[in-house]
Amino acid sequence: MDKKIIYHKNYTWVFLLIILILNIAFDQISKFIVRMEISDYEHIVLIKDFFTLTKVENSGAFLSLGDSMPYAFRLIILTGLPLLFLGYGLYYLFSKPNLPASMQIALCFLIGGGIGNLYDRIVHGSVTDFMHMNFQIFQTGVFNIADISIMIGVGILFIQSLKTKLTPADSSSSEHEA
């Protein structure tokens, strides 16, 4: 019985590592291709009036926030703090084996996306963004695969929290009211 639990735990770890690595790999491969094939601010239409590629090097945070901060401050806020949060996220993910599977997967997407962008910031000094969408009533900022991973992770957590709120209270609380 104990061997079965250990095997299950090992398979879970392997599965979570695969999700993390795939998130980071897809992000870094896409950015490598963009850096090699697309010029700065080049505009490539993939779906007319909806989806374009535009290479932008973002030295700030989301939507270039903090881009004009002094370098030392930017280093602490945009590199140091994310490094601490991602380190804690990894610790939390792998030290809490009883987390719901949806939360584990969500954390893998959040951490994988965070690592992808942090790697860019450390190695290249900026994050390569290259996708843009126009929904007519609003437009996205320029984003990348890591940003998509982060949004998927947030979406999974949001859906999980809605499910938790919509799940009826356990019957023991209703028995006490009767």
Salt bridges, closest charged atoms under 4 A:
ASP27 OD2 - LYS31 NZ 2.89
ASP40 OD1 - LYS55 NZ 3.25
ASP120 OD2 - LYS31 NZ 2.85
ASP120 OD1 - ARG35 NH2 2.99
